[in-house]
Amino acid sequence: MAFTILKGNSSRRATPRPMTEATPGRYGARPYSGRETLGALAFLVLFGLPFAAFGVFALGVAPAKWAAGDIESALALGAIGLAFSLVGFGLVGGAVFGRRKIALESKSAWEHPDQPWKWRPDWAEGYVLDDG
C-alpha cells in the first residue's frame, strides 16, 4: 500500500475572513441574524399570548364567582388563571429579554468571527466567571 504525502503551501498565513449571514464561522457556528431572532420572538409571543389571555380572563371571572358564593370555583379559577398568566407572560417576557441578550452576544461574534474566546465579555477581558 502506498501513501502519497501532500505538501502544502506553508507561506500562506491565515487571514481574517469577512463575516456574512451566508457563510458559517470557522468553528461551524454563525451568529444569529436579526431576522432569525425576530422570528423566534414573534413565535414565542404568539404562542404565549393565548395563555396570558386565558389567564387574565380566568382571573377576571374568579371575583364574580366568589361574590356569587361559589368559592370552590372561584379558587379553582384563580389558581388556573394565575398559572396560565405566569406561563403566558413568562414566555413573552422571556422572549423579549432573550432577544436582547442574544443581540448583545451576537454583536461580539460578528466583530470577531474567528476568535470565539472574545465572544464572552469575561473571556475577552482575560478572566473566566465560574458558574458551577
C-alpha positions as CSV (number, residue, x, y, z in Angstrom):
1,M,0.0,0.0,0.0
2,A,1.5,3.3,-1.0
3,F,0.8,6.7,0.7
4,T,1.2,10.0,-1.0
5,I,2.4,12.9,1.1
6,L,0.9,16.2,0.0
7,K,3.0,19.2,0.7
8,G,1.0,22.3,1.5
9,N,2.0,25.9,0.8
10,S,3.5,26.9,4.2
11,S,3.9,30.5,3.2
12,R,0.2,31.1,3.3
13,R,-1.0,32.7,6.6
14,A,-4.5,32.7,8.0
15,T,-6.2,35.9,7.4
16,P,-9.4,37.2,8.9
17,R,-12.4,36.5,6.8
18,P,-15.3,38.9,6.4
19,M,-18.4,37.5,8.1
20,T,-21.7,37.5,6.2
21,E,-25.0,35.9,7.0
22,A,-24.5,33.2,4.3
23,T,-21.1,31.9,5.5
24,P,-20.6,29.9,8.7
25,G,-17.8,30.8,11.0
26,R,-14.7,28.8,11.2
27,Y,-16.0,26.8,14.2
28,G,-19.2,25.8,12.5
29,A,-21.4,28.3,14.1
30,R,-22.5,31.6,12.8
31,P,-24.1,34.3,14.9
32,Y,-27.8,34.7,14.8
33,S,-29.1,37.4,12.4
34,G,-31.6,40.0,13.4
35,R,-34.2,38.3,11.2
36,E,-33.8,35.0,12.9
37,T,-34.1,36.4,16.4
38,L,-37.2,38.5,15.4
39,G,-38.8,35.3,14.0
40,A,-38.2,33.5,17.3
41,L,-39.5,36.5,19.3
42,A,-42.7,36.6,17.2
43,F,-43.2,32.8,17.6
44,L,-42.9,32.9,21.4
45,V,-45.0,36.0,21.7
46,L,-47.8,34.5,19.6
47,F,-47.5,31.2,21.5
48,G,-47.6,32.9,24.9
49,L,-50.5,35.4,24.2
50,P,-53.3,32.8,24.3
51,F,-52.0,31.5,27.6
52,A,-51.9,35.0,29.0
53,A,-55.3,36.0,27.7
54,F,-57.0,32.9,29.2
55,G,-55.2,33.5,32.5
56,V,-56.4,37.1,32.6
57,F,-59.9,36.0,31.7
58,A,-59.9,33.4,34.4
59,L,-58.6,35.9,37.0
60,G,-61.3,38.3,35.9
61,V,-64.1,35.8,36.3
62,A,-62.9,34.5,39.7
63,P,-64.2,37.5,41.8
64,A,-67.6,37.2,40.2
65,K,-67.8,33.6,41.2
66,W,-66.6,34.5,44.7
67,A,-69.3,37.2,45.1
68,A,-72.0,34.7,43.9
69,G,-71.0,32.4,46.7
70,D,-69.3,29.7,44.6
71,I,-66.0,29.7,46.5
72,E,-64.6,26.4,45.2
73,S,-65.0,27.5,41.5
74,A,-63.5,30.9,42.4
75,L,-60.4,29.4,44.0
76,A,-60.0,27.0,41.1
77,L,-60.3,29.7,38.5
78,G,-57.9,31.9,40.5
79,A,-55.3,29.1,40.6
80,I,-55.8,28.2,36.9
81,G,-55.7,31.9,35.9
82,L,-52.6,32.5,37.9
83,A,-50.8,29.5,36.3
84,F,-51.8,30.4,32.8
85,S,-50.9,34.1,33.3
86,L,-47.5,33.2,34.6
87,V,-46.8,30.9,31.7
88,G,-48.1,33.3,29.1
89,F,-46.4,36.5,30.4
90,G,-43.3,34.5,31.2
91,L,-43.0,33.4,27.6
92,V,-43.5,36.9,26.3
93,G,-41.1,38.4,28.8
94,G,-38.5,35.7,28.3
95,A,-38.6,36.2,24.5
96,V,-38.1,39.9,24.8
97,F,-35.3,39.5,27.4
98,G,-33.7,36.6,25.5
99,R,-33.7,38.6,22.2
100,R,-31.8,41.4,23.8
101,K,-29.3,39.0,25.3
102,I,-28.7,37.2,22.0
103,A,-28.3,40.6,20.2
104,L,-25.6,41.6,22.7
105,E,-23.8,38.2,22.4
106,S,-24.0,38.0,18.6
107,K,-22.6,41.5,18.2
108,S,-19.2,40.4,19.6
109,A,-19.5,37.2,17.5
110,W,-19.9,39.3,14.3
111,E,-17.0,41.5,15.3
112,H,-14.6,38.5,16.0
113,P,-15.9,35.6,13.8
114,D,-12.6,33.6,14.0
115,Q,-11.9,34.3,17.7
116,P,-14.6,32.6,19.8
117,W,-12.7,33.4,23.0
118,K,-13.7,37.0,22.5
119,W,-17.4,36.3,22.3
120,R,-18.0,36.2,26.0
121,P,-17.3,39.5,27.8
122,D,-15.4,37.9,30.7
123,W,-13.2,35.9,28.4
124,A,-12.4,38.9,26.2
125,E,-11.2,40.8,29.4
126,G,-8.9,37.9,30.4
127,Y,-10.8,36.1,33.1
128,V,-13.5,33.4,33.5
129,L,-16.6,33.6,35.6
130,D,-17.3,30.3,37.3
131,D,-21.0,29.3,37.0
132,G,-20.6,25.9,38.5
